[in-house]
Amino acid sequence: MNLKQELQTLNGKLDTFRRKLAAAEKRGDAAIILQFKKEITAMTKRIANVKGQQTRELNKEGSEVKGLTFKRELTKVEQADMGQLKKSVKGLVVVHPMTALGREMGIKTVTGFAPSKF
């Protein structure tokens, strides 16, 4: 299971625990309330760990892409024919500003990174 799916699953479980906690509080069941509070705390910690792991992976990928020797913004024509561009430039990595990697890198336009000039 990848991190995104795991995070979704954990958030779903957390939501379920919160709903069950609210129902237990409504009934006044102290033992169940305590159990769900522990579950919520554990699930929150696990979610924080997964988010941290996602951030580390993005930072690692971003540093690898920034490590490529050449970068430049892509023109609209190049963006329109991305398949041809990728075939002609070996090792090209295209980063869009709206993706997680693009936001993490702080780019403002579609940018191409490659080991050699293109």
Disulfide bonds with the S-S distance in Angstrom:
none
